[in-house]
Amino acid sequence: MLVRLVYLMTMRIFAWLVLLSRSSAAKNAEILILRHELAVLRRQVTAPKPGWPDRALLAALARLLPRALRGHRIVSPRTLLAWHQRLVKQKWTQPPSPGRPPVPEEVRDLITRLATENHRWGFRRVHGELRRLGHKVSTATVRRVLRAAGLGPAPRRQPTRGEWATFLKAQASGLLATDLFHLDTVALQRLYALFVMEVRTRTVHILGVTAHPTAAWATQQARQFLWQLGDHAAEFTHLIRDRDAKFTAAFDAVFASEGITVVKIPPRSPNCNPHAERFIRSARQECTNQILLFDRGHAEKILHDYARHFNSHRPHQGRNQLAPHDDPNVIPLPTARIERRQAVAGLINEYHRAS
């Protein structure tokens, strides 16, 4: 802008020197022509937009005109004052502060994740965890991010189902789940099977099959189950069961004698015993719905065979596609030869590496 201003002033000085050598008649004729050209341009251009060098030059030359002629130029005295005030304002106005840098997206996601996965953590607890992970953010930033994500102050309330799922995950290492499910024989006789699952390993124990399940029968099956577990029973702390009438106080007392607390799920809430319900679905889809059961003995044999397959071979998503009895630290080597073996009366194929 400064170079352009010097250029314009230099050109106007040379133009003024040229005017000194001209006659007054030629100057007056040129003034009349310029006024007429200016009137024509004003009819075509309503609001001219001169640059800052043009404004400075017009302001300087306007001082040489008589006061009566200053108001008839394209730039009025009021406009010149407005330009000057704008220059003063720009000179003394500080540039806006850039403020704090925005929070990176990955830090925002981490703050939201910590608060979601730990609904009892307040913003200060989340801030402390971030500092341990090497992220330097203020507590006000953490609170603002949580508020923007719709996560209120701790403890953030969750549905009962979420709290129950948290309980199941926290107690999985010492958790047992039990339930009854029915089977129908060829003669349309209804049988009932009682089982217990070790939640952490997904190991299933078929306790018995009967056509007349009673509270005394269920209690006796519980005694035999704990006797078979032996010292292994000390590893369990809770048993999840529904409110079936066959699970009486005597049934609970059998497990309480081994220090196992019985936890009853809410009425009509099978989703609160998900591991047992999932086993029932698998047993029906893969076994009992695919074969004709003749009597109680046949049904018990088939279920024990399926439990063996379930525990020793069937992969489980909850165990990273490993069977309950598989060691997660052992990585099998691939082999070119695979053998097939039929299990559970030929219903299920099991594949093994050839020796």
BELKARA-V635177 format. One record per residue. N is the residue number from 1. RES is the residue in three letters. PSI is psi in whole degrees, -180 to 180 (none if undefined). OMEGA is omega in degrees with one decimal (NA if undefined). D_CENTER is the distance of its C-alpha to the mean C-alpha in whole Angstrom. Layout:
n: <N & N>
res: <RES & RES>
psi: <PSI & PSI>
omega: <OMEGA & OMEGA>
d_center: <D_CENTER & D_CENTER>
//
This chain:
n: <1 & 2 & 3 & 4 & 5 & 6 & 7 & 8 & 9 & 10 & 11 & 12 & 13 & 14 & 15 & 16 & 17 & 18 & 19 & 20 & 21 & 22 & 23 & 24 & 25 & 26 & 27 & 28 & 29 & 30 & 31 & 32 & 33 & 34 & 35 & 36 & 37 & 38 & 39 & 40 & 41 & 42 & 43 & 44 & 45 & 46 & 47 & 48 & 49 & 50 & 51 & 52 & 53 & 54 & 55 & 56 & 57 & 58 & 59 & 60 & 61 & 62 & 63 & 64 & 65 & 66 & 67 & 68 & 69 & 70 & 71 & 72 & 73 & 74 & 75 & 76 & 77 & 78 & 79 & 80 & 81 & 82 & 83 & 84 & 85 & 86 & 87 & 88 & 89 & 90 & 91 & 92 & 93 & 94 & 95 & 96 & 97 & 98 & 99 & 100 & 101 & 102 & 103 & 104 & 105 & 106 & 107 & 108 & 109 & 110 & 111 & 112 & 113 & 114 & 115 & 116 & 117 & 118 & 119 & 120 & 121 & 122 & 123 & 124 & 125 & 126 & 127 & 128 & 129 & 130 & 131 & 132 & 133 & 134 & 135 & 136 & 137 & 138 & 139 & 140 & 141 & 142 & 143 & 144 & 145 & 146 & 147 & 148 & 149 & 150 & 151 & 152 & 153 & 154 & 155 & 156 & 157 & 158 & 159 & 160 & 161 & 162 & 163 & 164 & 165 & 166 & 167 & 168 & 169 & 170 & 171 & 172 & 173 & 174 & 175 & 176 & 177 & 178 & 179 & 180 & 181 & 182 & 183 & 184 & 185 & 186 & 187 & 188 & 189 & 190 & 191 & 192 & 193 & 194 & 195 & 196 & 197 & 198 & 199 & 200 & 201 & 202 & 203 & 204 & 205 & 206 & 207 & 208 & 209 & 210 & 211 & 212 & 213 & 214 & 215 & 216 & 217 & 218 & 219 & 220 & 221 & 222 & 223 & 224 & 225 & 226 & 227 & 228 & 229 & 230 & 231 & 232 & 233 & 234 & 235 & 236 & 237 & 238 & 239 & 240 & 241 & 242 & 243 & 244 & 245 & 246 & 247 & 248 & 249 & 250 & 251 & 252 & 253 & 254 & 255 & 256 & 257 & 258 & 259 & 260 & 261 & 262 & 263 & 264 & 265 & 266 & 267 & 268 & 269 & 270 & 271 & 272 & 273 & 274 & 275 & 276 & 277 & 278 & 279 & 280 & 281 & 282 & 283 & 284 & 285 & 286 & 287 & 288 & 289 & 290 & 291 & 292 & 293 & 294 & 295 & 296 & 297 & 298 & 299 & 300 & 301 & 302 & 303 & 304 & 305 & 306 & 307 & 308 & 309 & 310 & 311 & 312 & 313 & 314 & 315 & 316 & 317 & 318 & 319 & 320 & 321 & 322 & 323 & 324 & 325 & 326 & 327 & 328 & 329 & 330 & 331 & 332 & 333 & 334 & 335 & 336 & 337 & 338 & 339 & 340 & 341 & 342 & 343 & 344 & 345 & 346 & 347 & 348 & 349 & 350 & 351 & 352 & 353 & 354 & 355>
res: <MET & LEU & VAL & ARG & LEU & VAL & TYR & LEU & MET & THR & MET & ARG & ILE & PHE & ALA & TRP & LEU & VAL & LEU & LEU & SER & ARG & SER & SER & ALA & ALA & LYS & ASN & ALA & GLU & ILE & LEU & ILE & LEU & ARG & HIS & GLU & LEU & ALA & VAL & LEU & ARG & ARG & GLN & VAL & THR & ALA & PRO & LYS & PRO & GLY & TRP & PRO & ASP & ARG & ALA & LEU & LEU & ALA & ALA & LEU & ALA & ARG & LEU & LEU & PRO & ARG & ALA & LEU & ARG & GLY & HIS & ARG & ILE & VAL & SER & PRO & ARG & THR & LEU & LEU & ALA & TRP & HIS & GLN & ARG & LEU & VAL & LYS & GLN & LYS & TRP & THR & GLN & PRO & PRO & SER & PRO & GLY & ARG & PRO & PRO & VAL & PRO & GLU & GLU & VAL & ARG & ASP & LEU & ILE & THR & ARG & LEU & ALA & THR & GLU & ASN & HIS & ARG & TRP & GLY & PHE & ARG & ARG & VAL & HIS & GLY & GLU & LEU & ARG & ARG & LEU & GLY & HIS & LYS & VAL & SER & THR & ALA & THR & VAL & ARG & ARG & VAL & LEU & ARG & ALA & ALA & GLY & LEU & GLY & PRO & ALA & PRO & ARG & ARG & GLN & PRO & THR & ARG & GLY & GLU & TRP & ALA & THR & PHE & LEU & LYS & ALA & GLN & ALA & SER & GLY & LEU & LEU & ALA & THR & ASP & LEU & PHE & HIS & LEU & ASP & THR & VAL & ALA & LEU & GLN & ARG & LEU & TYR & ALA & LEU & PHE & VAL & MET & GLU & VAL & ARG & THR & ARG & THR & VAL & HIS & ILE & LEU & GLY & VAL & THR & ALA & HIS & PRO & THR & ALA & ALA & TRP & ALA & THR & GLN & GLN & ALA & ARG & GLN & PHE & LEU & TRP & GLN & LEU & GLY & ASP & HIS & ALA & ALA & GLU & PHE & THR & HIS & LEU & ILE & ARG & ASP & ARG & ASP & ALA & LYS & PHE & THR & ALA & ALA & PHE & ASP & ALA & VAL & PHE & ALA & SER & GLU & GLY & ILE & THR & VAL & VAL & LYS & ILE & PRO & PRO & ARG & SER & PRO & ASN & CYS & ASN & PRO & HIS & ALA & GLU & ARG & PHE & ILE & ARG & SER & ALA & ARG & GLN & GLU & CYS & THR & ASN & GLN & ILE & LEU & LEU & PHE & ASP & ARG & GLY & HIS & ALA & GLU & LYS & ILE & LEU & HIS & ASP & TYR & ALA & ARG & HIS & PHE & ASN & SER & HIS & ARG & PRO & HIS & GLN & GLY & ARG & ASN & GLN & LEU & ALA & PRO & HIS & ASP & ASP & PRO & ASN & VAL & ILE & PRO & LEU & PRO & THR & ALA & ARG & ILE & GLU & ARG & ARG & GLN & ALA & VAL & ALA & GLY & LEU & ILE & ASN & GLU & TYR & HIS & ARG & ALA & SER>
psi: <-38 & -40 & -42 & -38 & -43 & -39 & -45 & -42 & -39 & -43 & -37 & -32 & -44 & -38 & -36 & -39 & -36 & -38 & -29 & -27 & -2 & 159 & 164 & -34 & -40 & -37 & -44 & -40 & -41 & -37 & -43 & -42 & -42 & -39 & -41 & -42 & -38 & -39 & -39 & -43 & -35 & -31 & -21 & -36 & 113 & -36 & 91 & 150 & 80 & 152 & 177 & -37 & -39 & -39 & -43 & -41 & -42 & -38 & -38 & -41 & -27 & -24 & -21 & -13 & 153 & 152 & -36 & -27 & -12 & -30 & -8 & 9 & 168 & -18 & 114 & 164 & -35 & -38 & -40 & -40 & -40 & -40 & -41 & -42 & -34 & -38 & -42 & -42 & -41 & -32 & -41 & 1 & 126 & 144 & 146 & 143 & 134 & -20 & -169 & 147 & 149 & 152 & 128 & 151 & -38 & -31 & -40 & -46 & -38 & -40 & -46 & -40 & -45 & -41 & -34 & -42 & -16 & 81 & -7 & 0 & 131 & 178 & -29 & -36 & -40 & -40 & -41 & -40 & -37 & -40 & -39 & -28 & 1 & 13 & 123 & 96 & 157 & 162 & -33 & -37 & -43 & -44 & -39 & -40 & -42 & -39 & -40 & -30 & 0 & 19 & 108 & -171 & 153 & 152 & 132 & 120 & 139 & 160 & 156 & -35 & -39 & -42 & -37 & -39 & -37 & -40 & -44 & -42 & -39 & -32 & 12 & -35 & -26 & 31 & 136 & 149 & 136 & 155 & 168 & 144 & 155 & 155 & 153 & 130 & 179 & -37 & 16 & 28 & 132 & 127 & 158 & 132 & 135 & 132 & 162 & 138 & 137 & 110 & -40 & -44 & -10 & 21 & 132 & 137 & 119 & 112 & -34 & 164 & 134 & 157 & -16 & 79 & 129 & 170 & -39 & -41 & -44 & -39 & -41 & -39 & -35 & -40 & -45 & -37 & -46 & -33 & -39 & -34 & -37 & -131 & -20 & -21 & -24 & -14 & -11 & 144 & -25 & 150 & 126 & 128 & 164 & -169 & 34 & 143 & -19 & -14 & 90 & -175 & -32 & -38 & -45 & -35 & -31 & -43 & -33 & -29 & -20 & 12 & 20 & 122 & 129 & 126 & 121 & 134 & 162 & 157 & 140 & 44 & 69 & -22 & -15 & -6 & 62 & -35 & -43 & -42 & -36 & -35 & -41 & -43 & -43 & -43 & -39 & -45 & -40 & -15 & -75 & -29 & -6 & 5 & 151 & 124 & 128 & -45 & -173 & -44 & -42 & -44 & -41 & -40 & -44 & -42 & -37 & -38 & -41 & -37 & -38 & -45 & -41 & -37 & -30 & -16 & -40 & 127 & 151 & 133 & -35 & -14 & 31 & 45 & 33 & 153 & 159 & -36 & 3 & 145 & 118 & -16 & -6 & 123 & 112 & 146 & 140 & 150 & 154 & -18 & 124 & 134 & 145 & 139 & 132 & 137 & 165 & 62 & 34 & 7 & -31 & 136 & 133 & 137 & 136 & 154 & 134 & 139 & none>
omega: <179.9 & 178.8 & 179.0 & 178.9 & 178.1 & 179.4 & -179.2 & 179.6 & 178.3 & 179.5 & -179.3 & 176.6 & 177.0 & 177.6 & 177.5 & 176.8 & 177.3 & -179.4 & -178.9 & -179.1 & -178.0 & 179.6 & -179.7 & -179.9 & 179.4 & 178.1 & 179.7 & 179.0 & 179.4 & 178.2 & 179.1 & -180.0 & 179.7 & 177.4 & 179.8 & 177.0 & 178.8 & 177.8 & 178.3 & 179.9 & 178.8 & 177.7 & -177.3 & -178.5 & -176.4 & -175.6 & 177.0 & -176.8 & 178.6 & 176.2 & -178.7 & 174.3 & 177.2 & -179.9 & 179.9 & 179.8 & 178.6 & 178.9 & -179.8 & -178.7 & -178.5 & 179.3 & 179.9 & -178.8 & 171.2 & -177.8 & -177.5 & -177.4 & -176.9 & -178.1 & -178.1 & 177.2 & 178.0 & 177.6 & -179.8 & 176.7 & 178.4 & 178.1 & 177.6 & 177.7 & 179.0 & 177.7 & -178.7 & 178.4 & 178.8 & 176.6 & 178.8 & -179.1 & 179.7 & -179.0 & -172.9 & 177.6 & 179.5 & 176.8 & -178.8 & -179.7 & 179.3 & -179.8 & -179.5 & 177.1 & -179.9 & 179.5 & 178.9 & -177.2 & -178.6 & 176.8 & 175.9 & 179.7 & 179.6 & 177.8 & 179.4 & -179.9 & -179.6 & -179.1 & -178.8 & -177.5 & -179.9 & -171.1 & 176.2 & 179.7 & 171.4 & -175.9 & 177.9 & 176.9 & 176.5 & 178.9 & 177.7 & 179.0 & 177.4 & 178.6 & 177.8 & 179.5 & 175.5 & 179.8 & -179.0 & 175.2 & -179.3 & 177.1 & 178.2 & 178.0 & 178.5 & 180.0 & 179.9 & 178.5 & 179.2 & 179.0 & 178.8 & 178.8 & 179.8 & 179.0 & -176.2 & -179.5 & 177.5 & -3.8 & 178.3 & -176.4 & 176.3 & 176.9 & 179.4 & 179.7 & 178.5 & 178.6 & 179.5 & 177.1 & 176.6 & 178.1 & -178.6 & -179.6 & -177.2 & -175.4 & -172.9 & -176.6 & -179.3 & -171.8 & 170.8 & 176.9 & -178.2 & 178.1 & 175.3 & 170.6 & -172.4 & 176.6 & 178.5 & -178.7 & 178.7 & -180.0 & 179.2 & 174.0 & -179.0 & 178.3 & -179.7 & -179.7 & 178.4 & -179.1 & 174.8 & 179.0 & 169.0 & -169.0 & -175.0 & -177.6 & -176.0 & 177.1 & -176.0 & 175.4 & 174.6 & -175.7 & -179.3 & 177.5 & -179.0 & 176.1 & -177.8 & 180.0 & 177.5 & 178.5 & 179.7 & 178.8 & 179.8 & 179.9 & 179.1 & 177.8 & 178.0 & 178.8 & -179.9 & 179.8 & 179.6 & 176.8 & 178.0 & 179.2 & 179.7 & -179.5 & 179.5 & -179.7 & -179.3 & -179.3 & -174.2 & -175.9 & -176.4 & 173.2 & 178.1 & 177.0 & 176.1 & -175.2 & 177.3 & -177.2 & -179.6 & 175.4 & -174.6 & 178.1 & 178.0 & 176.8 & 179.3 & -177.7 & 178.3 & -179.7 & 178.6 & 179.1 & 177.5 & 179.5 & -179.7 & -179.2 & 178.9 & 179.4 & -179.9 & 179.3 & 178.9 & 179.7 & 176.5 & 179.9 & -179.6 & 179.5 & 177.4 & 172.8 & -167.2 & -176.4 & 177.9 & 179.9 & 179.0 & 176.9 & 178.8 & 179.5 & 179.7 & -178.8 & -180.0 & -177.1 & -172.5 & -172.4 & -167.9 & 178.3 & -176.9 & -175.7 & 175.8 & -179.3 & -174.6 & -177.8 & -177.0 & -179.4 & 179.4 & 179.9 & -179.4 & 179.0 & -179.6 & -179.2 & 177.1 & 176.6 & 179.7 & 177.7 & 177.0 & 177.1 & -178.8 & -176.1 & -171.5 & -173.0 & -171.6 & 178.0 & -178.6 & 179.6 & -179.5 & 179.0 & 177.5 & 177.6 & 174.8 & 174.5 & -178.1 & -176.9 & 178.8 & 176.7 & -178.1 & -179.0 & -179.3 & 178.8 & -177.9 & 177.6 & 179.1 & 178.6 & -176.2 & -175.4 & -179.2 & 178.1 & 177.5 & 176.2 & -178.7 & -178.7 & 178.0 & 177.0 & 177.6 & -178.0 & -171.0 & 176.0 & 174.0 & -177.3 & -176.6 & 174.8 & -179.7 & 179.9 & NA>
d_center: <53 & 56 & 57 & 58 & 59 & 62 & 63 & 63 & 65 & 67 & 68 & 69 & 72 & 73 & 73 & 75 & 77 & 78 & 79 & 81 & 84 & 83 & 86 & 85 & 86 & 83 & 81 & 81 & 81 & 77 & 76 & 77 & 75 & 72 & 72 & 72 & 70 & 67 & 68 & 67 & 64 & 63 & 64 & 61 & 58 & 57 & 55 & 56 & 53 & 55 & 53 & 54 & 57 & 58 & 58 & 59 & 62 & 63 & 63 & 65 & 68 & 67 & 69 & 72 & 73 & 75 & 73 & 74 & 72 & 69 & 67 & 68 & 66 & 62 & 61 & 62 & 63 & 60 & 58 & 59 & 58 & 55 & 54 & 56 & 53 & 50 & 51 & 52 & 48 & 47 & 49 & 48 & 44 & 42 & 39 & 36 & 34 & 31 & 29 & 26 & 24 & 20 & 17 & 16 & 13 & 12 & 13 & 11 & 8 & 9 & 11 & 8 & 7 & 10 & 11 & 8 & 10 & 13 & 14 & 18 & 17 & 18 & 18 & 21 & 19 & 16 & 19 & 21 & 18 & 17 & 21 & 22 & 19 & 21 & 19 & 22 & 21 & 22 & 21 & 22 & 19 & 17 & 18 & 18 & 14 & 13 & 15 & 14 & 11 & 13 & 13 & 16 & 18 & 18 & 19 & 16 & 17 & 16 & 17 & 20 & 19 & 16 & 18 & 20 & 18 & 17 & 21 & 22 & 19 & 21 & 25 & 24 & 27 & 29 & 29 & 31 & 30 & 33 & 34 & 37 & 37 & 40 & 42 & 45 & 48 & 50 & 52 & 50 & 50 & 46 & 45 & 42 & 41 & 39 & 37 & 35 & 32 & 31 & 27 & 26 & 28 & 28 & 32 & 34 & 37 & 39 & 42 & 44 & 45 & 47 & 48 & 49 & 46 & 47 & 46 & 49 & 48 & 44 & 45 & 47 & 45 & 42 & 45 & 46 & 42 & 42 & 46 & 44 & 41 & 44 & 42 & 39 & 39 & 38 & 35 & 33 & 33 & 31 & 32 & 30 & 32 & 33 & 36 & 38 & 42 & 43 & 40 & 43 & 43 & 45 & 43 & 40 & 43 & 43 & 40 & 40 & 44 & 41 & 39 & 36 & 35 & 34 & 31 & 32 & 29 & 29 & 32 & 31 & 27 & 27 & 23 & 24 & 26 & 24 & 25 & 29 & 28 & 26 & 29 & 32 & 30 & 30 & 34 & 35 & 33 & 35 & 38 & 39 & 39 & 40 & 44 & 47 & 47 & 51 & 51 & 49 & 50 & 49 & 45 & 45 & 46 & 43 & 41 & 42 & 42 & 38 & 37 & 39 & 37 & 33 & 34 & 35 & 34 & 31 & 28 & 25 & 21 & 21 & 23 & 22 & 24 & 27 & 30 & 30 & 33 & 32 & 32 & 28 & 30 & 32 & 32 & 34 & 36 & 36 & 40 & 41 & 43 & 41 & 43 & 42 & 43 & 43 & 42 & 42 & 45 & 44 & 41 & 38 & 39 & 38 & 38 & 39 & 40 & 44 & 46>
//
